[in-house]
Amino acid sequence: LFSITNHLNGVIMPKNKISLFSGVMLALSSLIGSGWLFGSGTAAKVAGPAAIISWVIGAAIMILIAFNYVELGTMFPESGGMSRFAQYSHGPLLGFLAAWANWVSLITLIPIEAVACVQYMAGWPWKWANWTASFMHDGAITTKGLLVVYVFMLVFTLINFWSVKVLTRFTSLVGVFKLVIPTLTIVTLIVVGFHPGNFGHSAATFMPNGTRGIFEAVTVSGIILSYDAFQTVINMAGEMVNPHKNIFRGVWISLTITAVIYIALQVAFIGAVDPTTLAKVGWQEINFSSPFADLAILLGLTWLSILLYMDAFVSPFGTGVTFVATSARTLAAMTRNGNIPAWLGRLNRRYMIPRFAMVADLLLAMVLVFFFRDWSKLATVVSVSTFVAYATGPVTAVSLRKMRPNFTRPFNSKALSWVAPLSFVLTSMVIYWAMWPTTVEVIFVVVLGLPIYAYYQVKYDHVPLRTQLKGSLWMLFYLVALSVLSYVGSKGFGGTGLIEYPYDFVVITILSLIVYRWAIASRIDGPDLKEAAKVNEDVVIDEEQEVRPSH
């Protein structure tokens, strides 16, 4: 796809390729989005000071899940790879379910960042900006605000409409800004208005909703959403310099930086809340429409509030732009599986950009935000749909080791033997923590893709149904079982209370391990592995040369 134009220090440097620095900045531009603007405030309402633990748990879960995808991404350095991996090991039906779930989460991220911009605009405290107040009503976007959301989404798309170079220049600039403002906010709030007593004097005051609140906050407060963007590096693998090294480095560097920033932001937020107000109403009633900007105003830090209102544009803007790129490449990659219209995967001849996919994503994202106009609801949709897709990662990584141990694996760790089942269990937990009925609603959206898949299967008669069910029946059972468990689970997670906390966690763990073993046994050594072999055959572990895909 790209022409080779110059040599630097003996290393082949392709034109329009993404360097490690640009890749990290691209990931940070995605990772540090609306999550930092709203996540700390929402998590504190749910878990109190123990929200700090929620951020640590979220980071640990994402690092373990990323472990599986780093192996897969370095084995198959192709654009939109996360929509292809499951098909290689378990056939087209599982591949479609995983790709569809991941794609649903990605197109949801486009409007969620636009909503974040508009929500902060609606809170502007200046007299000349009174007209923006009508953008929000009772925590939801109004019709007038929705039009502004649509404008932002259109701009996100247009920035991506030209070359990768335009995208990386934009995100590198934005990425630096997005690191500076959160860091400045952390330092300022801790120096000017930090109250250690806010963290509680006992377990009950540190965890006002008990340990349940800690786990609930991971999913419903946007914590998972905030860490989700590590996959930007995986999905852009086909356009990276030296992917066998830089995918691994890009994922770990970006996730580590992000985790440190988010945990420190939560500490600063908890410490900065007025103790008098906290004593009167408690954490559940601490309600800021623009959390950090509102705190800055209360502390008399007008200059910081202005910077935060500016960053409320920049942070979501950078993330929205990046996810237009990621979601378009995911949709384009899905066309190669033959289960959605091929024209969606066509690349612009000059810039090699999947423009048709970008337009389709924009239109569908507009429909999505029309029905879900609340930031926290959109964040939960992202969390659940993403983790339905992530359930296939550990299964695929282990299955491919069993079927094709001879594949070149630049990242090959013995720890996968325990990381894979653990990350599968944690994936189930995150879906459960989203609470009934959100769990079943999002699972229903994921299953909605099946009629489209069935149409293309009947039309082209790709693979016998029996073979497809062999590779995917475990996933269909898994989704139904999680929905049932969410309904009969503990009341704290929205269930009927038939299975009380923490016994619901025990049941989910046992179910997950059984399904995990079933999933590994359901692997299919079929024609899709030949496609995988073609992608993998040109992967060379060599310190002196670039590793590039066969195309």
C-alpha positions in Angstrom: 0.0 0.0 0.0 2.8 2.3 0.6 5.9 3.3 -1.5 9.4 3.0 0.0 11.1 6.4 -0.4 14.1 6.7 1.8 16.6 4.9 4.1 17.5 6.2 7.5 20.4 4.6 9.3 20.1 1.5 7.3 16.4 1.0 8.3 13.8 1.0 5.6 11.4 3.9 6.3 8.2 3.8 4.2 6.3 6.9 3.2 3.2 7.6 5.2 4.0 4.9 7.8 3.4 5.6 11.5 6.5 5.7 13.8 6.6 4.5 17.4 6.2 8.1 18.7 3.3 8.8 16.4 1.7 5.5 17.4 2.0 6.2 21.1 0.6 9.7 20.5 -2.2 8.3 18.4 -3.0 5.9 21.3 -2.8 8.6 23.9 -4.9 10.9 21.8 -7.5 8.1 22.0 -7.0 7.0 25.6 -7.1 10.5 27.1 -10.5 11.6 25.9 -13.8 12.3 27.6 -13.0 9.7 30.3 -10.7 12.0 32.2 -13.2 14.8 32.1 -16.1 12.8 33.5 -14.7 9.5 34.8 -13.4 10.7 38.1 -16.6 12.5 39.1 -18.8 9.6 38.1 -16.6 7.0 39.8 -16.5 8.9 43.0 -20.3 9.0 43.1 -20.5 5.2 42.7 -17.5 4.1 44.9 -16.5 7.1 47.0 -12.7 7.4 47.7 -12.4 3.7 46.8 -12.8 4.7 43.1 -9.0 4.9 43.2 -9.0 1.1 43.5 -11.5 0.9 40.6 -9.0 2.7 38.3 -6.3 0.3 39.3 -8.5 -2.7 38.7 -9.5 -1.3 35.3 -5.9 -0.7 34.3 -4.9 -4.3 35.4 -7.8 -5.8 33.4 -6.9 -3.9 30.3 -3.2 -4.8 30.5 -4.1 -8.5 30.9 -6.4 -8.3 27.9 -3.9 -6.3 25.8 -1.4 -9.1 26.5 -3.4 -11.5 24.3 -3.8 -8.9 21.5 -0.1 -7.9 21.5 0.7 -11.5 20.5 -2.0 -11.5 17.8 -1.2 -8.0 16.5 2.5 -8.8 16.1 1.7 -12.1 14.4 -0.7 -10.4 12.0 0.3 -6.8 11.4 -2.7 -5.8 9.3 -5.0 -2.7 9.5 -8.2 -3.5 11.3 -6.7 -6.7 12.6 -8.9 -7.0 15.6 -11.9 -7.8 13.3 -10.0 -10.7 11.8 -8.2 -12.6 14.6 -11.2 -14.7 15.8 -12.1 -15.8 12.3 -8.6 -17.3 11.8 -9.0 -19.7 14.8 -12.8 -20.3 14.9 -14.3 -19.6 11.5 -16.5 -16.9 10.0 -19.4 -16.8 12.5 -17.3 -16.2 15.6 -15.2 -13.8 13.6 -18.3 -11.9 12.6 -19.7 -11.7 16.2 -16.3 -10.5 17.5 -15.9 -7.9 14.7 -19.4 -6.7 15.0 -19.3 -6.2 18.8 -15.9 -4.4 18.5 -17.2 -2.2 15.7 -20.4 -1.3 17.7 -18.1 -0.1 20.5 -15.9 1.9 18.2 -18.7 3.7 16.4 -20.2 4.5 19.9 -17.0 6.2 20.8 -17.4 8.8 18.0 -20.6 10.3 19.4 -19.5 9.9 23.0 -16.6 12.3 22.5 -18.8 14.8 20.6 -21.3 14.6 23.5 -18.5 15.3 26.0 -17.6 18.5 24.1 -21.2 19.7 24.1 -21.8 18.8 27.7 -18.9 20.9 28.8 -20.0 23.7 26.5 -23.5 23.6 28.2 -21.7 24.3 31.5 -19.8 27.4 30.4 -20.1 30.0 33.3 -19.7 33.2 31.2 -22.6 35.5 30.5 -21.8 35.7 26.8 -22.1 31.9 26.6 -25.6 31.6 28.1 -26.9 30.3 24.8 -25.0 27.0 25.3 -27.0 26.1 28.4 -29.9 25.0 26.1 -27.6 22.1 24.8 -28.4 20.0 27.9 -31.5 19.3 29.9 -31.7 16.9 32.9 -28.3 15.3 32.0 -29.2 14.6 28.4 -28.4 16.3 25.1 -31.3 18.4 23.7 -32.3 18.6 20.0 -30.3 21.8 19.7 -27.3 20.2 21.3 -27.7 17.1 19.1 -27.2 19.3 16.0 -23.9 20.6 17.5 -22.9 17.0 18.3 -23.5 16.1 14.6 -21.3 19.0 13.5 -18.4 17.8 15.7 -18.8 14.2 14.4 -18.6 15.5 10.8 -15.4 17.4 11.6 -13.9 14.3 13.2 -14.6 12.5 9.9 -13.3 15.2 7.6 -9.9 15.3 9.3 -9.6 11.6 8.6 -10.7 11.9 4.9 -7.2 12.5 3.7 -3.8 10.8 4.3 -2.5 9.1 7.4 0.1 11.8 7.6 -2.7 14.5 8.3 -4.1 12.2 11.0 -0.7 11.6 12.8 0.3 15.3 12.6 -3.0 16.3 14.2 -2.9 13.6 16.9 0.8 14.2 17.8 0.1 17.9 18.4 -3.2 17.1 20.3 -1.5 14.3 22.2 1.1 16.6 23.8 -1.6 19.1 24.8 -3.7 16.3 26.3 -0.8 15.2 28.5 0.0 18.7 29.8 -3.5 19.8 30.9 -4.4 16.7 33.0 -0.9 16.9 34.6 -1.4 20.6 35.4 -4.8 19.9 36.9 -3.5 17.2 39.1 -0.6 19.3 40.5 -2.8 22.4 40.9 -5.7 20.7 42.8 -3.3 18.9 45.1 -1.3 22.0 45.9 -4.3 24.5 46.3 -7.2 22.5 47.7 -6.3 19.0 48.9 -8.2 17.6 51.9 -6.8 14.3 53.2 -9.8 13.8 55.4 -12.0 13.2 52.3 -10.5 9.8 51.9 -12.2 8.6 55.0 -11.2 7.4 58.4 -12.4 3.8 58.2 -13.3 1.1 55.7 -16.9 2.3 55.7 -16.1 5.9 54.9 -13.4 4.9 52.3 -15.9 2.4 50.7 -19.4 3.9 51.3 -20.9 1.3 48.9 -18.7 -1.5 50.0 -16.6 -3.6 47.7 -19.5 -3.9 45.3 -19.3 -0.2 44.5 -15.6 -0.6 43.5 -16.5 -3.2 40.8 -19.6 -1.4 39.6 -17.6 1.8 39.0 -15.2 -0.1 36.7 -17.9 -0.5 34.1 -20.6 2.2 34.7 -18.3 5.1 35.3 -16.4 5.1 32.1 -13.2 3.5 33.5 -13.2 0.7 31.0 -14.1 3.2 28.3 -11.1 5.3 29.3 -8.6 2.5 28.9 -10.2 0.8 25.8 -8.2 2.7 23.2 -5.1 0.6 23.5 -6.5 -1.3 20.4 -5.8 1.8 18.3 -2.2 0.6 18.0 -3.4 -3.0 17.1 -5.8 -1.8 14.4 -3.2 0.5 12.8 -0.6 -2.2 12.8 -0.5 -2.5 9.0 0.5 1.2 8.8 3.3 1.1 11.5 7.0 1.1 11.1 8.6 -2.0 12.5 5.3 -3.5 13.8 6.9 -6.5 15.5 8.6 -4.2 18.0 6.4 -1.1 18.0 3.1 -2.7 18.6 4.4 -4.2 21.8 6.0 -0.9 22.9 3.2 1.3 21.8 0.5 -0.6 23.8 2.5 -0.8 27.0 3.9 2.7 26.9 0.5 4.3 26.2 -1.4 2.2 28.8 1.2 2.8 31.5 1.2 6.6 31.0 -2.7 6.6 30.9 -3.1 4.6 34.1 -0.7 6.9 36.1 -2.6 10.0 34.9 -6.1 8.6 35.5 -5.3 7.3 39.0 -3.6 10.6 40.0 -6.7 12.5 38.6 -9.0 10.5 40.8 -6.8 11.2 43.9 -6.8 14.9 43.0 -10.6 15.0 42.5 -11.4 13.3 45.8 -9.0 15.5 47.7 -10.4 18.7 46.2 -14.1 18.3 47.0 -15.3 20.7 49.7 -15.4 18.7 53.1 -18.4 20.7 54.3 -20.5 19.8 51.3 -19.3 16.2 51.5 -20.4 15.9 55.1 -23.8 17.2 54.3 -24.7 15.1 51.2 -22.2 12.3 50.9 -20.4 11.1 47.8 -23.6 9.9 46.0 -25.0 13.4 45.9 -21.8 15.1 44.7 -23.0 16.1 41.2 -20.9 18.2 38.9 -21.9 18.7 35.3 -18.3 19.6 34.4 -16.4 17.9 37.3 -12.9 19.4 37.2 -13.9 22.8 35.7 -16.6 23.1 38.4 -14.0 22.3 41.1 -11.6 24.8 39.7 -14.3 27.6 39.9 -15.2 26.7 43.5 -11.5 26.9 44.4 -11.2 30.3 42.7 -8.9 29.0 40.0 -10.5 30.9 37.0 -7.4 30.4 34.8 -7.6 26.6 35.3 -11.3 26.5 34.6 -10.7 28.3 31.3 -8.0 25.8 30.4 -10.2 22.9 31.3 -13.1 24.2 29.2 -10.6 24.5 26.3 -9.4 21.0 27.0 -13.0 19.8 27.0 -12.8 20.5 23.3 -9.2 19.2 22.6 -9.3 15.9 24.6 -12.6 14.5 23.2 -11.7 16.1 19.8 -8.5 14.2 19.5 -10.1 10.9 20.7 -13.1 11.3 18.3 -10.7 11.9 15.3 -8.7 8.8 16.2 -11.7 6.6 16.6 -13.0 7.6 13.2 -9.8 6.2 11.8 -10.0 3.0 13.9 -13.6 2.3 13.3 -13.3 2.8 9.6 -10.4 0.4 9.3 -12.3 -2.1 11.4 -15.4 -2.0 9.1 -13.2 -2.1 6.0 -11.4 -5.2 7.4 -14.8 -6.8 8.1 -15.5 -6.7 4.3 -12.6 -9.1 3.7 -14.5 -11.7 5.7 -17.3 -11.6 3.0 -20.1 -10.9 5.4 -20.9 -7.3 4.7 -21.0 -5.3 1.4 -17.6 -5.2 -0.3 -17.9 -1.6 -1.4 -17.6 -0.5 2.3 -13.9 -1.7 2.2 -12.9 0.2 -0.9 -9.8 2.5 -0.4 -9.4 5.9 -1.9 -6.8 5.5 -4.7 -4.7 8.5 -3.8 -4.7 8.4 0.0 -5.5 4.7 0.5 -8.2 5.7 3.1 -11.5 3.6 3.5 -13.7 6.6 2.9 -16.9 4.7 2.3 -16.5 3.0 5.7 -16.0 6.4 7.3 -19.2 7.7 5.8 -21.2 4.6 6.9 -19.7 4.9 10.4 -20.7 8.6 10.6 -24.3 7.9 9.6 -24.8 5.0 12.0 -23.1 6.9 14.9 -25.6 9.7 14.2 -28.5 7.3 14.6 -26.9 5.8 17.8 -26.5 9.2 19.6 -30.1 10.1 18.6 -31.3 7.3 20.9 -28.6 7.4 23.6 -28.0 11.1 24.5 -26.4 10.5 27.9 -22.6 10.2 28.3 -22.7 7.5 31.0 -25.1 5.4 29.0 -22.9 5.6 25.9 -19.9 4.7 28.1 -21.6 1.5 29.3 -22.6 0.5 25.8 -18.9 0.8 24.8 -17.8 -1.2 27.8 -20.1 -4.2 27.3 -19.8 -4.4 23.5 -16.0 -4.1 23.6 -15.7 -6.9 26.2 -18.0 -9.3 24.2 -15.4 -8.9 21.4 -12.4 -9.2 23.9 -13.7 -12.6 25.1 -12.4 -14.0 21.8 -8.8 -12.6 22.3 -7.4 -15.1 24.8 -9.3 -18.0 23.1 -7.8 -17.1 19.7 -4.3 -16.6 21.0 -4.2 -20.0 22.8 -6.0 -21.9 19.9 -3.5 -20.6 17.4 -0.6 -21.8 19.5 -2.1 -25.3 19.5 -2.9 -25.3 15.8 0.0 -23.4 14.4 2.9 -23.4 16.8 5.2 -22.8 13.8 3.8 -19.3 13.1 6.3 -16.5 13.7 5.5 -14.8 17.0 7.6 -11.7 17.8 5.8 -11.5 21.2 5.7 -15.0 22.6 5.4 -15.3 26.4 5.0 -18.4 28.6 2.7 -16.3 30.8 -0.1 -16.7 28.2 -1.0 -20.1 29.8 -2.4 -18.3 32.9 -3.0 -14.8 31.5 -5.5 -16.1 28.9 -7.9 -17.9 31.2 -7.6 -15.1 33.8 -8.4 -12.4 31.2 -11.4 -14.4 30.0 -12.8 -14.6 33.5 -12.2 -10.8 34.0 -14.0 -10.1 30.7 -17.1 -11.9 32.0 -16.9 -9.9 35.2 -16.8 -6.5 33.4 -19.9 -7.5 31.3 -21.7 -8.5 34.5 -20.7 -5.3 36.3 -22.5 -3.2 33.7 -25.7 -4.3 35.6 -29.1 -5.6 34.4 -30.8 -4.6 32.1 -27.9 -2.8 30.4 -26.1 -6.2 29.9 -28.9 -7.8 28.0 -29.6 -4.6 26.0 -26.1 -4.4 24.7 -25.9 -8.1 24.1 -29.1 -7.8 22.0 -27.4 -5.0 19.9 -24.5 -7.4 19.3 -26.8 -10.2 18.2 -28.6 -7.8 15.9 -25.8 -8.3 13.4 -26.7 -12.0 12.9 -29.4 -11.4 10.2 -26.9 -9.5 8.1 -24.4 -12.3 8.5 -27.1 -14.9 7.6 -28.1 -13.0 4.4 -24.5 -13.1 3.1 -24.0 -16.7 4.1 -27.2 -17.8 2.3 -26.3 -15.6 -0.7 -22.7 -16.9 -1.1 -22.9 -20.3 0.8 -19.4 -19.7 2.3 -19.1 -22.4 5.0 -21.3 -25.3 6.1 -23.5 -24.2 9.1 -22.4 -27.2 11.1 -18.8 -26.1 10.9 -19.6 -22.5 11.8 -21.6 -23.6 14.9 -18.7 -25.8 16.0 -16.5 -22.7 16.2 -19.1 -20.3 17.7 -21.8 -22.2 19.7 -19.8 -21.6 22.8 -20.1 -17.8 22.3 -23.8 -17.9 21.7 -24.2 -20.0 24.9 -21.9 -17.6 26.8 -23.9 -14.5 25.9 -27.2 -16.2 26.9 -25.7 -17.5 30.2 -24.3 -14.0 31.1 -27.7 -12.5 30.4 -29.4 -15.0 32.7 -26.8 -14.5 35.4 -27.2 -10.8 35.2 -30.9 -11.1 35.8 -30.7 -13.6 38.7 -27.6 -12.0 40.2 -27.2 -9.8 43.2 -29.4 -6.7 43.7 -26.4 -4.5 43.8 -25.8 -5.3 40.2 -29.4 -4.8 39.1 -30.4 -8.5 39.4 -33.3 -10.1 41.4 -31.0 -11.2 44.2 -31.4 -15.0 43.6 -27.6 -15.3 43.7 -26.3 -12.9 46.3 -23.0 -11.0 46.3 -20.2 -12.3 46.4 -21.5 -15.7 45.4 -22.5 -14.3 42.0 -18.8 -13.7 41.3 -18.0 -17.3 42.1 -20.7 -18.6 39.7 -19.4 -16.3 36.9 -15.8 -17.5 37.5 -16.8 -21.2 37.3 -19.0 -20.5 34.2 -16.2 -18.6 32.5 -13.6 -21.3 33.1 -15.9 -24.0 31.7 -16.8 -21.9 28.6 -13.1 -21.1 28.1 -12.2 -24.8 27.9 -15.1 -25.4 25.6 -14.0 -22.4 23.4 -10.4 -23.8 23.0 -11.8 -27.2 22.1 -14.0 -25.6 19.4 -11.1 -24.3 17.3 -11.3 -24.9 13.6 -8.4 -25.8 11.4 -9.9 -24.5 8.2 -9.3 -22.3 5.1 -9.2 -19.1 7.2 -5.9 -20.3 8.6 -4.4 -20.2 5.1 -5.2 -16.5 5.0 -3.6 -16.1 8.4 -0.5 -17.9 7.1 -0.2 -15.4 4.2 -0.3 -12.5 6.6 2.2 -14.1 9.0 4.7 -15.5 6.4 6.5 -12.1 5.9 6.8 -11.4 9.6 10.5 -11.5 10.3 12.1 -11.1 13.8 15.1 -9.0 12.8 16.6 -6.0 14.7 18.0 -4.5 11.5 15.0 -4.5 9.2 11.4 -3.3 9.2 8.8 -6.1 9.5 6.0 -5.4 7.0 2.8 -7.2 5.9 2.8 -9.2 2.7 0.7 -6.5 1.0 
